[in-house]
Amino acid sequence: MYQRILVPVDGSGTSARGLEEAIKIGKLSGARLKLLHLVEQLLYAPGLYAEVLPLMREEGERVLAQARAQVEAAGLAVETKLLETQGVRLAEFVNNEARAWPAELIVIGTHGRRGISRLLLGSDAEQVLRLADTPVLLVRGQDEPAAA
């Protein structure tokens, strides 16, 4: 059974579903979870970035703290990592961390986009899956209500 589970979190409902599944799996074997959050530097607005970076960092720490509390409430060991980077995609960060830690499983929420929205927006979860040397569990987020 998995003892080291890596879970990227971003505060979204989809991310929360991934965390919930990671906790369920972790409770079955007493696994340790590592929670990741990425703060991406804004390449296109360097002047604005100096003002926004502290807010982005603060939000990332809040997301990690909230997720950490959820894991601890479930009785599992947990650690967190916040990375500030420029030009590194989430998939690279997750897979590098999976190798370095080393994780036995990556659990990540996915929007399950299809068609043109998948083409235009891409999928971080899909990229993690493509790059991973570690097993990956993709957890489908809740369907969002259709716009009126």
C-alpha positions as CSV (number, residue, x, y, z in Angstrom):
1,M,0.0,0.0,0.0
2,Y,1.1,3.6,-0.5
3,Q,3.1,5.2,2.3
4,R,4.0,8.5,0.6
5,I,1.3,10.4,-1.3
6,L,1.9,13.7,-3.1
7,V,-1.1,16.0,-3.5
8,P,-1.0,19.3,-5.4
9,V,-3.6,21.8,-4.0
10,D,-4.8,25.1,-5.3
11,G,-7.9,25.8,-3.2
12,S,-10.4,24.9,-6.0
13,G,-13.2,22.4,-5.5
14,T,-11.5,20.1,-7.9
15,S,-8.3,20.2,-5.8
16,A,-10.4,19.5,-2.7
17,R,-11.8,16.4,-4.3
18,G,-8.3,15.2,-5.0
19,L,-7.3,15.8,-1.4
20,E,-10.3,14.0,-0.1
21,E,-9.4,10.9,-2.1
22,A,-5.8,11.1,-1.0
23,I,-6.9,11.2,2.6
24,K,-9.1,8.1,2.1
25,I,-6.2,6.2,0.6
26,G,-3.8,7.5,3.2
27,K,-6.1,6.4,6.1
28,L,-6.1,2.8,4.7
29,S,-2.4,2.5,5.1
30,G,-1.3,5.2,7.5
31,A,0.4,7.1,4.7
32,R,2.2,10.4,5.0
33,L,0.9,13.2,2.6
34,K,2.9,16.0,1.1
35,L,0.9,18.9,-0.1
36,L,2.2,21.2,-2.9
37,H,1.2,24.7,-4.0
38,L,2.8,26.6,-6.9
39,V,3.0,30.4,-7.1
40,E,3.8,31.3,-10.6
41,Q,5.6,34.6,-11.3
42,L,3.9,36.8,-13.8
43,L,6.1,37.3,-16.8
44,Y,3.9,39.8,-18.5
45,A,3.5,42.3,-15.7
46,P,6.8,42.7,-13.8
47,G,6.0,46.1,-12.2
48,L,2.6,44.8,-11.0
49,Y,4.2,41.6,-9.8
50,A,6.0,43.2,-6.9
51,E,2.7,44.3,-5.5
52,V,0.8,41.0,-6.3
53,L,3.5,38.5,-5.2
54,P,2.9,39.0,-1.4
55,L,-0.8,38.4,-2.0
56,M,-0.2,35.3,-4.1
57,R,2.2,33.9,-1.5
58,E,-0.2,34.7,1.3
59,E,-3.0,32.9,-0.6
60,G,-0.8,29.9,-1.3
61,E,0.1,29.7,2.4
62,R,-3.6,29.9,3.3
63,V,-4.5,27.1,0.9
64,L,-1.7,24.9,2.3
65,A,-2.6,25.6,5.9
66,Q,-6.3,24.8,5.2
67,A,-5.4,21.5,3.5
68,R,-2.9,20.6,6.2
69,A,-5.5,21.1,8.9
70,Q,-7.8,18.7,6.9
71,V,-5.1,16.0,6.7
72,E,-4.2,16.4,10.4
73,A,-7.9,16.2,11.4
74,A,-7.9,12.8,9.6
75,G,-5.0,11.7,11.8
76,L,-2.4,11.5,9.0
77,A,1.2,12.9,9.0
78,V,1.5,15.8,6.6
79,E,4.1,18.2,5.2
80,T,3.7,21.1,2.8
81,K,5.8,22.9,0.2
82,L,5.2,26.2,-1.5
83,L,7.2,27.0,-4.6
84,E,7.5,30.4,-6.2
85,T,8.8,30.0,-9.7
86,Q,9.0,31.6,-13.1
87,G,8.5,29.5,-16.2
88,V,8.0,26.1,-14.5
89,R,4.8,24.4,-15.3
90,L,2.9,22.7,-12.5
91,A,3.5,19.2,-14.1
92,E,7.3,19.7,-13.9
93,F,7.1,20.9,-10.3
94,V,4.9,18.0,-9.2
95,N,7.0,15.3,-11.0
96,N,10.3,16.7,-9.8
97,E,9.0,16.7,-6.3
98,A,7.6,13.2,-6.7
99,R,11.1,12.0,-7.6
100,A,12.9,13.9,-4.9
101,W,10.6,13.1,-2.0
102,P,10.1,10.2,-3.2
103,A,6.3,9.8,-3.6
104,E,4.7,6.4,-4.3
105,L,1.5,8.0,-5.6
106,I,0.4,11.3,-6.9
107,V,-3.3,12.3,-6.4
108,I,-4.5,15.2,-8.4
109,G,-8.0,16.6,-9.1
110,T,-9.0,17.1,-12.7
111,H,-11.7,19.2,-14.3
112,G,-12.2,16.5,-17.0
113,R,-12.5,19.1,-19.7
114,R,-13.2,17.8,-23.2
115,G,-13.4,19.3,-26.7
116,I,-12.4,22.9,-27.3
117,S,-12.1,23.9,-23.6
118,R,-9.5,21.1,-23.2
119,L,-7.7,22.3,-26.3
120,L,-7.6,25.9,-25.2
121,L,-7.0,25.5,-21.5
122,G,-5.0,22.4,-21.5
123,S,-4.8,20.2,-18.4
124,D,-2.2,20.3,-15.7
125,A,-3.4,16.9,-14.5
126,E,-3.0,15.4,-17.9
127,Q,0.6,16.8,-18.1
128,V,1.4,15.4,-14.7
129,L,0.1,12.0,-15.9
130,R,2.2,12.2,-19.1
131,L,5.5,13.1,-17.3
132,A,5.1,11.0,-14.2
133,D,7.4,8.1,-13.3
134,T,5.1,7.6,-10.2
135,P,1.6,6.2,-10.4
136,V,-1.0,8.9,-10.7
137,L,-4.6,8.9,-9.6
138,L,-6.8,11.5,-11.4
139,V,-9.9,12.5,-9.4
140,R,-12.7,14.0,-11.3
141,G,-14.0,17.2,-9.8
142,Q,-17.7,18.0,-9.4
143,D,-19.5,19.0,-12.5
144,E,-20.0,22.8,-12.5
145,P,-23.5,24.0,-13.2
146,A,-24.1,25.2,-16.8
147,A,-24.4,28.9,-17.4
148,A,-27.9,30.1,-17.8
